[in-house]
Amino acid sequence: MRMTLYETVKSNVTTLQAAERYGLKVGHGGMCKCPFHNDKNPSMKVDKRFHCFGCQADGDVINFTSRLFDLSPKAAAMKLADDFGIHHDPQQIEITIKKPRMISEKEIFEHKVSYCYEELVNYRNLLVQWQQQYAPKTPDEEWHPLFIHAVHNLETVEQELDTLLSGSDYEKREIVSDHLRKKKYHGEDYLMEPTVNVPVYPESAAHARKFGELEQYRKSHFANIDCKKDIEQAISENFDGFRLNKRAAEEIIAKYGPERVSTVLAATVQVKEWDGRFSAANKDWAFTFDFPDAQNDLGFDRRDSYAVTSHPAVLDGFINQVRQDIKAMEHRLEDERKYAVLLTDTQEIKIVECDPQEEMFGIARGLIGCEWIELVEATPLAEQGYLLLIDDEGKMRSGEIPINCIASDLYASDQHGDPIVGNTMIVRAADEKLELLTASEAKHLADDLVKSRDKAIEKISRAFGLLPKQKTEPEIMSASRRQPCKKNGMER
């Protein structure tokens, strides 16, 4: 029976021989410094096989050579044969491609349910904390926005948790879909601008081919591979054989951005789903990512090319770090005051990101589109600490500029006949100054305004004989400077 090249090499060369041949200093008992992590003291045992007691690298002589020189198993076997004078016939090489275990739709769904349940439990605990911490101490005390948020949302979250535990698959699917959609929608505002500024391409190769976007697809794919290599390097440099540096993930996230780093790590866990060294929580998280058409026409999984090859136990710790760092980043950005709520004269509600360094009235002039700004207190908003910034010039040209139904309703214009016209901006009235809103404040306020929007339009339309255009969903946009109103031929 003829042996394959792999069998021939492994039967003739030990890992100890290969290590010494390739420059490693092997001491007493076959111990040497591990070349696969930053090893300060010998922690690798080499004999017929090799095993590192630090990073847990393990395998035979072909695995060792493959990792040492970054070669494929075939190339590593041929290098060993050449270096140790082992005759080989190219026909000897037999390549067996292991067919990956297919993950069923049911398993993916269960991962997503488990992930969303964990996220909602954490959110529910936070709401309970806010409800207790910010509860008004006296009947006259103004309600804190976080207390209001907790009161409005706690019951809904608890109902969703009950449904994820005992509801039908259809009900669970609705909650999971809604939760992941909201997370993606708001997560886009939290992503850092990566140094490697290549957008993550979310569609399949077939989609890219059909719509002429192969260049974007390829750039994204190669950026994933670069990210994978840098993750492996970061783990190697930050793992001392016993623990992973707590700041190992920072530079990778700053360089590639949270979205790409998360994509690469999620793909890694998905293709290695069988490996029990990845935690259940990280598996649940990974399967919330969709990779359309992961396999190419030849049956190879495209994710394999950017799946991280670091030791799974160490990599699992790195994934924990990445998830914690991204969550901390989101919380920091949530607390940053850089948003305003804009009510437009086309009856839209928009959350606008502004430059916190810019003077407030400069921001207002750009968004509202006029030079003269007036501050107005509207009772429902003033109770929450908010003010309206309105177009003061517009009152003199009320016949030329559309009435802002939502702002006019807040101002109770139907009672005193003084409507607000043009765009209106909502900010917070702090002690002796105006402030922009945090992301959560802007979202909460916009959601409340959306709920009362249709009634406001109907009430003001009836009071002033209007038929405005209607839109139903709030929008998020970047603040772009608008030209001030002109005396003649205004551009709105």
N, C-alpha and C positions, 0 to 999 in steps of 0.2 A: 504494500500500500504506500503510495507516494505521499510524502509530507508536503504541506504548503510552505511557502517561504516564512510565514509567521511562525509556524511550528518549528521549522528548522532553526531559525534565529533564536527562539526562546529556549530551545534545547541545547544550544551551543554557547550562549552568552548570558551571563548573569548581570543583574543590575549593578552589583559591586564592580565587576570588570568594566562595564560601560562608564560608571561614575569616575573611576580612576582614569580611564582613557580620555575622558572629556574634561579633565582638569580639576575635579573635586578632590579635596584632601580628606581621605577617609582615615579616621583614627581607630583606636582600640574598640573592639566590639562592633565594627562596621558603622560607627556613628560619624556623621558629617553635617556641615551646615546645609540647610535646605535651600536649594536655588529658587524655590517657587514662592518664597516670601522673605521679608527682611529678617533673616535669622541671625541673631547675635551669638547664640550658643548652639552647638550641634544638637539638632533635634530630629534628624532624619536617620533612620536605620536602613542600610542597604545590604542586601544579601542576594538571594535569587530574585526576590521582588524588592520593592522599596515601600517605606511607610514613614510619613512625617508625623511626629507626635504633637507638632504645633499647629500646622494648617490642615492636617489630616489628608494631605495628598497621598495617594496610594495607587499601586499598580505593578505591572510587569516591566520588563526591560524596554519593550516597545512603547508603552505608555510614558515611561521615563524620558526616552529619547525624543518622543513626539512633543512633550511639553517643554523639554529643555531647549529645543531648536525651533519650536513652533512649526512643526511639520505634521502632515497627515500621517495616519498609521502606516499607509503604504510607503510613503517616502521615508519614514523613520526605519522601517524594516529594511529597506534597500540600503540606507546609510549604514546601518549596523552590519549588514552583509558585506558591504564594500570595505568598511573600516576593520573588520575582523577576518577578512579573507574567506568569507563563506560563499562558495559557488552557488549561484542561483539562476534559475531559468525563468524568464518573464512569464512563461506559461504556468509556473507554479502559483502565481499570485491569484488568489481567489478572494473576491470582494463580496461580502454578504451585507446587504442593506437590510437593517432591521426595520420592519414595518411598525411605525409608531402606533401605540394604543390610541384608538379614537375616543375622544371624550364625548359622551352623549349630550344631547341638548338638555336632558333632565338633570345631569350632573352640573352643567353650567348654570342652569336656572337655580339649583339648590345652593351653589356657591354665591350667587348674587343675592338670594334671599338672606343667607347667613350674614353676608357683608352688610346689607342694608339694615338688618336687625341690630347688629352691633353699633352701627352709626346712629340709629334712632334711639337706642338705649342711652348712648352718650349725650345725645341732644336732649332727651327727656330729663336726664339728671341735671343738665345745665339749666333747663327751664325751671325745675323745682328749686334749684339754688337761687336763681334770679327772683323767683316769686317770693322766697323767704327773705332774701337779702335786701330787696328794694321795695318791699311792701310799705305803704305809707304808715307813718307812726301816729298821725292824727287825721281826723276827717278833712281838715282844710289843706293838708299837705299835697302839693302837686305830684301827680303820679309820674314815676320815673319811666322813660320809654322802655327799659328792659322789663320792668314789672308788667307794663301793658302788653309787651310782646309775649311774655310768659303766660299771662291770663288768656290771650287770644289763641295760643297755639298748643298749650299743654294737653288739653282734652283730645285734640285731633291726633297728636303724636301717640298718645296712649291707645287710641282706637286703632291706629295703624300697626302698632306693636302687637295688639291682640289679633289682628287680621293675619299678620305674618306668622303668628304661632298656630292659629287654628282656622284660618279662612280657606276658601277654595283657591285652587291654582290660578283661576282667573283674577280673583281679588288680589292675590299676592303679586301677580304679574303687573297689575295696574299700579300698585304702590311702588314696586321696584323700578318700573319704567319711569314713573314720575320723579322718584328720588334721584335716580341717576341723571335724568334730564336736567333737573334743577342744579345738581352738583356741577355738571358740565357747563351749564349756562352761566353760573356765577363764578366757576373756577377760571373762566377765560379772563376775568378781570384781575385775578390774583397771580397769573403767570409772570415771572420775571422775563425780561427781554434777554434771551440767551446770547452769549458771545458768538456761538456758532449759529448764525441767524438763518437756519433752514427750517421752514415750517414742517410740522409732522403731517405727512400725507395719509389721510385716514381711509382712503378707498383702495380697492383691489387693483392689480395690474390690468385686468380686463377693462375696468372702468377707466383707468388712465389711458389705455390704448384707444378706447372708443371715443374719448373726449379730447384727445390730443394733449394729454398731460403726462406723458411718459417721462419727460425731463424732470418734472417736479417729483414724480414717483421715485425715479432713480436717485435723485439728490437726497431725498428723505431716507431711502434705504441705506445709502452709503453713510449718511450722518448717523443712522442707528448703529452701523458697524463701528464707526469711530467712537461713538459713545460707549459701546460695549468694551472696546479695548481700553479706554480710559478708566472705566469702572474697574476692570481687572487690575490695572496698574495702581489705582487708588487703594484697592483692597490689599494688594501686595505690599505697598509702602506703609500702610497704616495698621497692619496686623502684625503683632510682635510674637505670635505663636501662642498667645494666651488670651489676648483681648484685642478688640478693634477700637482704634482711636475714635472718640465721640464726634470728631469733626471730619471724619473720613469722607462724608458725602457732600460737604459744603461746596468745594470747588467744582465738583461734577455738576451739581444743580445750577451753580452760577454760570458755568460754561455752556451747558446744553439746554437749560431751562427745565422746569418741573415736568412738563408734558412729555418731552422726549425721554428723559431719565425714567419716568414712570412707565412709558411704553416699552422700553427695552427690558426693564425688570419684570414687567407683567408677562411679556412674551417668554422670557426665560422660565418663569415659574409654570406657565402653561405647557411648554414643551417638556418640562421635567415634572409634570404633575404627579407622577408615580413616586417621586422621591420623598420619603417620610421626614427628611431633615428640614423641609420647608414647613413652617407653622401653618395650622389650619386658617388662622386669621389672614396670613399673607396669600394663601391660596384663594380664599374668598375674595380678597381685594383684587388679585390678578385676573380673576375670571369676570370682573366687571368691565374689562377692556375687550373690545371686539376687534378681531383681525380678519377682515373679509378675505375669502379666497386665499388662505394662508399657504396652501399647497400649489405648486406650479404644475404644468402639464405633465411633467415626468414623475410626479408623485413626491418630490422633495418639498420639505416644509421650509418656506422662506424665513421663518422665524429662527431656524437653526443658525443662520449666518450671523445673527446678532444676539444669540443667546449667550449669556455670560457663563464662562467655564470655571469660575472660581469655586472653591469648595462650598457645597451647598449650605453647610452649617454656618460658615462665616458669611456667606452671601445673604443668608436669611437675616442675620444681624444687620447687615448693610441695608437691606430693604426696610427693616424697622426704622433705621436712622433716616432714610430718605422720606418715608411716610411721616415721621415725626417732624422733620425739618420743614416739609411742605405745609403741614398743618399749622406749625408755628408761624410760618411766613404768611399764611392766609389770615391768621388771627391778627398779626401785626398790621396787615393791610386793611383788615376790616376796621381796626381802630383808628386808621389814618383818616383825617378829615379832608376829603378832596372831592366830594360830590355835592351836587345841588339837584333839586327836582324842578324841572321846567314844565310849565303849563303853557301850551301853545295856543295861538288864536285859531288853529284848525282842530282844537279840542283833543290834542294828544297829551299824554303824560310821559315824560322822558326823564330818565336818570342820567345826568350829565357829569362826566369826569372833568374836573377843572384843575388848573395849576394852583396849588396852595400858596405858592410864593407871590402870585399876582394879587394886586389890590382888589378888594371885593367889588367896588363899583366899576372897576375896569372889566372884571368878569361879566358883571350884569349888563354893561353897555354892549359888550360883544354878543351876549346871548339874547338879550331883549331887542337890540337893534335901534337904540336911540341914545341921545346924549344926556337927557335929564331923567334921573331915577327918583322915584318917591317910595318911601317905606310905608307900608300899610299893615295895621294889625287886623287880623280876621279872627274873631272869637274862637272858632274851633281849633285854629292853629296856634293862637297865642297861648291857649291853655297848655299846649305841649311845648311851648318855648320857641315857636317858629314865627317868622315874619315873611310878608310878601314884598318883593321888589317889583315895582310896576313901571310902565311907560308913562312918565308924567306929561310928556308932550302929547300923548295920544288922546288925553281928555279934550284937548283943544281941537282935535281932528276926529272926533268920534264917528263921524259919518264916513271917513275914509278908511279906517282900520277896523277889522272884524272884532266883535265882542268876544272876550274870552269867557265862555260859559262856566267853566269849572272854577276859575278864580272869582268870577262875579258871584257865584253861589256861595263860596266861602266868605265873601265880603257882604253877603245878604243884600245884593244890589236890587233884588226884586222888591225889597221893602222900602228902600229909599230912592230908587230910580237913578242911581249913579253907577253905571256898569264899568267894569275894568276892561280895557281894550288892549289888543296886542299881546305879546308874550309876557309871561309872569314867572319870576324865579322865586323859589322858596329856600330860605337859609335859616340857620339857628340864631336866635338872639341871646348871646352870652352876656356876661357882665360888661357893660359899656363897650361892647364890640359885636360885630357880626362874624359868624363862623360857618364854614362849610359843614356838610354832614358826613358821618361815617357811612360805610357801605350798608350796614344793617339798618341805620336810621333812615337812609334814603329808600331802601327796599320796603321797609315797614310803612313809611309814609305813602309811597307810590301805590302799594297794595291797597291801602285804605281809600285812597282817592279813586282807584279803579272801581272799587265796590260801589261808590256813590256817584260815579261819573254819569251814568245814563240818567239818573234822576236829576242831577244838576243841569244837564243839557236840556232835558224836558222842561224843567222849571223856568230856566232863564229864557229858553226859546219861546215859551208861552208868554212870559212877562214882556219880552221885547220884540216878539214877532219874527223870530229867526228860524232858519232851517239849516243848521251847520252840518258839515260832513262829519261822519262818525267813524272812529276806530275803536277796537275793543281791547287791545293789549298794550301795556306800557312798553316803551322801547328804551334801550340803552345806547347812547351814542357818545362819541368823543367831542369835546367842546371845540368848535371851530369859530374863529372870530367872524362876526357878521358886520357888514357895513352899516354905519349909523343911518337913520332915516334921513332922507333928503326932503327939503321943503316942497319941491315939485317932482313928480314922478317917483314916488317912494318905492324902494325895493324892499320887499318884505321877505 
